[in-house]
Amino acid sequence: MLNIKNIKIFLILALAFVVTILGNTMVASQSIDPNPKAASATEIILKSDVPWGPLNPARGDQSPKAGQLWGDRTGSGPSGFLVEFVDGFSSPPHIHNVTYKGMVIQGLLHNDDPDANKMWLPAGSFWTQPAGEVHVTAADDSNNLAYIEIEEGPYLVRPPEAAFDNGERPVNVDKSNLVWLNASNITWVDQPAMPASINGAKVAFLWGNPQDDQLNGTLVKLPSGFTGEIQSHSSTFRAVVIQGQPNLYSGQTNTLEPGSYFGSQGKTMHKVSCETKEECVIYVRAQGKYNVVSS
């Protein structure tokens, strides 16, 4: 678990990382592909169409439910999936064989050492769980939903006796500690029709490095009334709705509730809008850069 001091260090490092990015050429007009793929190349999975099953079949009805969005958590390779927890759920102490990253979509979740005081993470918060570290996971709301992502499967649950130290340390970032940056801070959030002082699209960096085509995770916040494009220059682009109900146009208009997914391969243009009164927040996993452009 990160204490307040460590959280401050984490945020300082994140800001230093942003300064590094700003020192490089990431101008939207220079990196936008003039011939991106049509929106029809986009894969879309609505939350209402997600297939569900037990996260840990060995626990039967006591297991949280899991819904696959992309990849296969039971096989090799990376994958992303939803996990649904009932109110009052609390796992026994356990470990995982692989490290995972998590985003809270709904409710309140706690993930920490077995003896730690409860630190409830609300929707929009982010955490990581290193492989081999003993921990518990708990939920404390009527609807609790998280998005989980791994880099290498299979995703397995093991008893505390199998614990090991892989050198990584956990991170718990409450949504109130996220640092949001707009067009005046990063050049690849391009809003030609809106001055930087206006409440336009914003980005929060979570992990990885968007430079040099490296894998990275970010949050994109679209203000109410936003209409534009997310232009992917990535070999792989995967996005999960965390908050709001953005519209995604792909031959037809799809309204994406929290927990819905869309993704693409190669350079692709995703036409999006946020027409509700609530801001729309989207988690993006990309191999390299992407642009957010308002119309």
Protein Blocks (a to p, Z undefined) as FASTA:
>chain_A
ZZfklmmmmmmmmmmmmmmmmmpccbfklmpcfbbcdfklpccddfklpccddfblmnmm
mpccdddfbhjfkbgcdddddddddehiacdddddfbdcddddfbhjdddddfklccddd
dehiacdddehiacddddddfbdcdddddfbdcdddddfklgccehiacddddfklpccd
dfklpmklccfkbcfkbccdddddfbdjfeghiacdddddddehiacddddfbfbdcddd
fbdjddddehiacdddehiacddedjdddddddfbfbdcddddddehjdddddZZ
